Amino acid sequence: MAENQSRIINIVANDNALSLETKRVLKQRLEKNGFFVPKGFDKAAELIICVGGDGSFLRTIHTYDFPDIPVIGINTGHLGFFQEISPYQIDEFIFKYKKGDYQTQILKSVCAKISMKNEKCDLFGINEIGIRGNKSRTIHLNISLDDSFLERFSGDGILVATPAGSTAYNYALGGSIVDPRLDLLQITPLAPINTTAYRSFTSSVIVPPEITIRIYPEYTFENSILIISDGIEYRFSEITEISLSLSDKKACLLRFQHYDFWNKVKSKFL
């Protein structure tokens, strides 16, 4: 086994029947080509192969705390925007990987620093971080960019998306698609209220990477805020401030040599 230690590849799969069968075939083909696939997650691996959909990819990144190991996905889900390979392309992938015919794509995350009355914590999102009122109540948020007041938002909440996440929930909300090679954050409203009583932006706002988005909640009913990081929900009480900015935490994707983001957009959305 010693000769295989530098060629370790982790396989992570969801419980879907197609994913489990793909994992079985993939493990067999990798081992036939001289790689070692451990039973558990090995931090010494040179690659993580994630079998599933985009949700499986995001769970893998969070479960293993934004690993430095590159990740490539085999799509057994629906959209598969992060996933690079189809199950029928396993042999082609192994051939290209052994040749070094690939490139890496770095995805930066957004960090939310949450200040509460008696404690603080940090959350990270590759796609986005959403802020909503608990129990779907209307939420009021005072939003500043650094120390410059932007608006008193009223509505269901806001989404702060990275370029990688611009094609996910952000896109469904009417936000802009952003090339992931850009460093920026996008603030997109969720059901904003724009009346004589309330004035909220009804379209997304794009800010540069050095800006910190500061949010100060106003409480009308219960003192609770729901924060969603890449689909994972967290509930916090007595939040006094949420500061969001681009983070140094990142995910590293393995892409085929001729990967093109806009071709991916066309194939998935048009």
N, C-alpha and C positions, 0 to 999 in steps of 0.2 A: 504493500500500500504506500510505502514511502515515496515511490517514484510518482505517485499520483497526487501528492499533497499540494503541488503548485497548480493543479488542474481541477480544483474542486468547484462544482457548480451546485448551488442550492436551487431546488424546485419548490415553489409555493403554489398551491392550487386551492380553489374553493371546493365545495362539496357537490357541485353539479356533476351529473353522470358523465357528460362529455369531457369535463375538465379532468376528472379522475382517470378516465381512459387515456386522454391525451398525456397526462402525467406519466402513466405506466409506459406508454410507447416512447415518450421522450427520454425517460430514464434508461430504457433499454438501448436506444440509439446512441445516447451520450456515452454510456459505458462501452458500447461496441467501438466507439471512436476514441477511447483512451481516457475519458473523463471519469471522475469519481463523484457520485451523488450521495451525500450523507442522508441518514434517516431524519435527523433534525436539522436545525439551522446552524451552519458553520460560519463563524465570523471571518475565517481565513479563506473563504471562497473568493473566486475571481469574478463571479457573475451570479446574479439571481434571475431565474426565469419564473415569471408570474403567469400562471395559467388561470384565465377567467376573463372578466370584463374590466372596465375602468374602475369600478368599485373595489375589485380585488387588488388592483394596482395600488390604489390609495390606502387600503387597509394594510398592505404589505409595507408601504413606506412608514406608516404610523406605528405598526406593530414592532418594527425593528428600528424605530427611532431615527429615521432619515439616514440609512446606512451609507457609508462611503462606497460600497460595492455597486457597480453599475447594474441596472435592472432592464430586462427586456421582457415584453409580454407576448403571450400567445392568446389570441382572442377567441374565447368560447362564449362571450356574452353578446351584447347587442351592438352598441355603437363602436366600442373599441377604439376610442381616439388615442389613448396612450399605448395601446397594444400594437405591436409591430408585425406580428407573424400570425398566419392562419394555421390551424392544425395540419393541413396538408403540405405546409412549407417547412416542416421540421428538418428534413434532409437537406434542403437548400440552405436553411439557416446554419446548420452545423458546418456545412461545406464553407460558407462565407465566413463564419466565425473563426474556423481554423486557419483560413487564409488571412485574417485580419482585415477583411473587407467590410468595415463598419466604421461608424463615427459615434461620438458621444454628444448628448444634448443635456445641458445643465438647466434644471428648473429651480428657480428661486422660490422661496416660500414667503408668506406674509405672517408676521408675528403680532399677536394681540397681547399686550401687557395689561392685565386686569387688576385694578386697584379697588379693594373693598375696604370696609370700615376697619377691619382688624387684620387683614392679610392681603397678599398679592400672589398672582400666578401668571404663567405665560402659556399661551396656546399657539400652535403653528398650523398653517394650512398651505398645501401645495396649490389647490384650486382657489379656495376662498375661505373667508370667515364671515358668517352672517350674524347679525344682531337683531333680535326680535323681542317683543313683549311676551311674557309667559301667558299661556292659555289664549293665544291669538288676539290679545287685546291691543288696541291702538297704543303706539309707543311714541314718546316725545324725546328727541335727542338733540342736544346742542352740539353742533359739529364745528370744529375749528381745524384749519390747516396750519400746523405749527401754532403760532399765537394769533393767527388771523381768523376771526369768526367768519364762518361760511353761512350757516343757516340753522334755524330751529326746525328740525325735521319732524313731521307728524305723519304717521301711516303704520304699515305693518312692520317696517324695519328697513335695514340697509344691508347691502352685500359689499364687501371689500374683496375684489378679485385680483389675482395675479394675471399676467399675460397667459400662462398655461391654463388658468381657469376661465379665461374669457370665453371659451367655446362651450362651457358647461352651464351651470345654473345662470350665470351672468348673461349668456346668450339668450336663454329662455325668457329672461326678464326684459329683453330688448337692449341689453348692453352691447358694446362694440367688440368685435373680434380683433384681437391684438396679436401681432407677431411675437412669439415667445423670445425672440432675440432682443426685444426691447426691455428696459428696466423701468417699470412704472407700476402704479396701482390704480384701480378703477373703482369708484364708488357708485353703486347702482341702487336706486330706490326700490323698495318693495311696496307696491300699492300706496304711493304718496298721496297725501291729501293737499289739494291746492284749491282753496276757496277764499272767501273774504275773511274767514276766521283763521285759516292756516295757510302758510306759504311754504311750499316745499319744492325742490327741484324735481322735475318729472323725467329727466333724462340723466344718463350717467355722467360723472365728472372724472376726468383723468388727471392724475397728479404725478409729478416727477419723483424719482427714487429717494431723494434726500428729504422729502416732506414726511412729517409725522401727522397722521390723522388722529385728532383727539376728540373723544366723544364723552359728553357729560349727560347721563340720563336724568330725565325728570320723572318723578313717580307720581301717578295719579291714584292708582288702586293699590296693588300689592307691590312690595319692594323686591321685585324679582325680574331678572333678565335672562333670556334664553340665548346662548351663544352656540352657533353651529360651525364646527371646523371640519371641512371636507365631509359633511354629512353626519358627523358625530356630534350629538347634542350634549351640552353642559348647562346646568342651571346654577346661577349665582345670586345671592342676596346681598343687598346693601353695596352695590357697585357705585363707586364715586367717579371713576374715570376709566376709559378704555383707550389705550394708545396703540395705533396700528402703523406698522412700517415694514418695509422689505427686510427680510432676515438673512443672516449668513447660512442658516440651515437650508439644505438643498437636496434635491434628488437628481441622480445621474442616470439618464436613459441611454440605452444602446440602440442605435438606429442603423439601418442598412446604409451603405456608403452614399447612395443617391437619394436619401430621404429629403423630401421637400414639404414644408409645412403647408403651403398654399395648395399643393396638389392633394394633401390630406384633407384640407377643408373642403375642397371641391368634391372629393369622392364621398365625404360623409354628410355634407349638407346640401349639395346642389344636384 
